[in-house]
C-alpha cells in the first residue's frame, strides 16, 4: 500500500479521533470563553453574540457526541432567531443537499454521507435536531478521491474556482507553518517531507470549497466542520469576507488545540467540554519499511 493512500486513510482516522492536532493545556477549564478577553460566557450570551454574524463556523472533535449534541441544539436555537439559516457540512460533498423523507441516516446517506467513515451514530446528535427543524443541510467538502488526486498531481488537479480563491488569498507564512505542524501531528509525526506541500494544498482546497459552500448558500449560514477547518489563521475564514464571520472551536479540557499560537488568533470563542477517554490512535503506528526514511519525526 502506498504511503499516500495509507496517509490519507490514517489521517482521516486520526482526525475522526481528534478533530485536528491537540496540544496539551492542563490549565484549560470547561465552559464557554471569548478568546480575545478570556471572559467566560453563558450559553445564552454566546447565542446573542453569534446571532448577528452572517457566517458562523462551529468546529468539532469528530468523535465527541456531546459536542455534536451541543452544536445541534445551538444551531436549532440560532435558527429560531435567524429565519432562513442554512447549514453547510464538511461531512457532505459540495453541491449535495439532504432532501426530505425518511429517518436521519437514510436522508443523509441519499446525499452521500458515509456512515462508516464518520462512525454513525456519533453525529446523530448533531444532525437530528437540524433535520427536525427542517433546516437546509448542504454539502461543502471536496470528494475524498479529489483530495487524493490533488496530493498526487498538485495544482493541476485543483478545480479552477478553488485555485482562483487560493490565489486571491494566499496562505501567510506563519499560518502555513501552523498548518504544516497540525498536519504532521495529525499523522502522528510520520509524514514524509515530500508530502508536506501536497497535503497542505489538499487542506487548502477543502477549506476553499467549504467557504464556497457558505457563500453559495448565502447569509445567514453556519458551517459544521473539524476544528482545523474553522481556524481563523489558515482555515475557512481566510476565504470569507472580512468582519462577517465568527468561529467557535469545540475543545476538550486539557486538550486545547493551539500548536503554540494564541487561541485569540485561532477562534473568536471556544467551548471547552470534559475530555473523553480514548485510545491513542498513534500507538503502535509504523510506516511501510520503504517509507521510513522519508518520514518526519514527531515531537
Secondary structure, 3 states (H helix, E strand, C coil): CCHHHHHHHHHHHHHHHHCCCCCCECCCCCEEEECCCCCEECHHHHHHHHCCCCEEEECCCCCCHHHHHHHHHHHHHHHHHCCCCEEEEEEEECCCECCCCCCHHHHHHHCCCCCCCCCCCCCHHHHHHHHHCCCEEEEEECCHHHHHHHHHHHHHHCCHHHHHHHHHCCCCHHHHHHHHHHHHHHCCCCCEHHHHHHHHHHHHHHHHHHHHHHHHHCCCEEEECCCCCCCCCCCHHHHCCCCCEEEEEEEECEECCCCCCCHHHCCCEEEEECCCCCCCCCCCCCCCHHHHHHECCCC
